[in-house]
Amino acid sequence: MKFSIDSNHESCYAATIRCAGELDVGSCSKLIDAIENAYAPELARLCIDLSAVTFIDSTGIGCLIHADLQCRKQDVRLEIVPGTAILNLIRLTHLGSHLPLTEDPSTTV
């Protein structure tokens, strides 16, 4: 399945990146670009919605870890809305303790 991204700045303080399809070595650069483009001096919350992601590999997990590290450096709250693909991976690897997962992408700052 093709990978797509939809970015939305709800305000100057909050942005959401919605992903669909397969997040893997071939598509990670699109997510990293969207993450980098979301940053603004006023940004307080970044939500990455993976609810429509059908597959995620180790490179995709690396993108999420990159987002987490960047957000920590910028003092931005990161929220990740997991989909079935990442929930299955979390069950296998216990990544949930390392990534800021949320169920509700509509929370705003």
C-alpha positions as CSV (number, residue, x, y, z in Angstrom):
1,M,0.0,0.0,0.0
2,K,1.2,3.5,-0.9
3,F,2.2,5.8,2.0
4,S,0.6,9.2,2.4
5,I,0.9,12.1,4.8
6,D,-1.5,14.8,5.7
7,S,-0.1,17.6,7.9
8,N,-2.3,20.1,9.7
9,H,-1.5,23.0,12.0
10,E,-4.6,23.4,14.2
11,S,-3.0,26.6,15.6
12,C,0.5,28.0,16.0
13,Y,0.8,25.9,19.1
14,A,-0.4,22.5,17.8
15,A,0.2,20.4,14.7
16,T,-1.0,16.9,13.6
17,I,0.6,14.6,11.0
18,R,-1.7,11.8,9.8
19,C,0.0,8.9,8.1
20,A,-1.6,6.1,6.1
21,G,-0.2,3.0,4.4
22,E,3.2,1.4,5.0
23,L,5.8,3.2,7.1
24,D,9.0,1.6,6.1
25,V,12.5,2.3,4.7
26,G,11.0,3.6,1.5
27,S,8.6,6.1,3.1
28,C,10.4,7.2,6.3
29,S,12.0,10.3,4.6
30,K,8.5,11.6,4.0
31,L,7.6,11.4,7.7
32,I,10.9,12.9,8.8
33,D,10.3,15.8,6.4
34,A,6.8,16.3,7.7
35,I,8.2,16.3,11.3
36,E,10.9,18.8,10.5
37,N,8.3,21.1,8.6
38,A,6.0,21.0,11.6
39,Y,8.4,22.7,13.9
40,A,7.8,26.4,14.6
41,P,9.1,28.5,17.6
42,E,5.6,28.5,19.2
43,L,4.8,24.8,18.7
44,A,3.9,23.2,22.0
45,R,2.3,19.9,20.8
46,L,2.9,17.6,17.9
47,C,0.6,14.6,17.2
48,I,1.6,11.8,14.9
49,D,-1.5,9.9,14.0
50,L,-0.6,6.3,12.9
51,S,-4.2,4.9,13.1
52,A,-4.2,4.3,9.3
53,V,-0.7,2.8,9.1
54,T,-1.0,-0.8,8.0
55,F,2.7,-1.8,8.4
56,I,5.7,-0.4,10.2
57,D,9.3,-1.7,10.2
58,S,12.3,-0.9,12.3
59,T,13.0,2.2,10.1
60,G,9.5,3.5,10.9
61,I,10.2,3.0,14.6
62,G,13.5,4.9,14.1
63,C,11.5,7.8,12.7
64,L,9.3,7.9,15.8
65,I,12.3,7.8,18.0
66,H,13.8,10.7,16.0
67,A,10.5,12.6,16.5
68,D,10.6,12.0,20.2
69,L,14.2,13.2,20.5
70,Q,13.5,16.3,18.4
71,C,10.4,17.2,20.4
72,R,12.4,16.8,23.7
73,K,15.1,19.1,22.4
74,Q,12.4,21.7,21.4
75,D,10.3,21.2,24.6
76,V,7.4,20.1,22.4
77,R,4.9,17.5,23.7
78,L,4.8,14.6,21.3
79,E,1.7,12.4,21.1
80,I,1.5,9.3,18.9
81,V,-1.9,7.8,18.1
82,P,-1.1,4.1,17.4
83,G,-2.8,2.0,14.8
84,T,-3.1,-1.8,14.7
85,A,0.4,-2.2,13.1
86,I,2.2,-0.3,15.8
87,L,0.1,-1.9,18.6
88,N,1.1,-5.3,17.4
89,L,4.7,-4.3,17.4
90,I,4.4,-2.8,20.9
91,R,3.0,-6.0,22.2
92,L,6.0,-7.9,20.8
93,T,8.7,-5.4,21.9
94,H,7.3,-3.4,24.8
95,L,8.0,-0.1,23.0
96,G,5.0,1.5,24.7
97,S,7.1,2.4,27.7
98,H,9.4,4.4,25.4
99,L,7.0,6.2,23.1
100,P,4.3,8.8,24.1
101,L,1.2,6.9,22.9
102,T,-2.3,8.4,23.1
103,E,-5.7,7.3,22.0
104,D,-7.2,10.7,21.3
105,P,-5.7,12.8,18.5
106,S,-8.1,15.6,19.1
107,T,-6.6,17.0,22.3
108,T,-5.2,20.5,21.9
109,V,-3.0,22.8,23.8
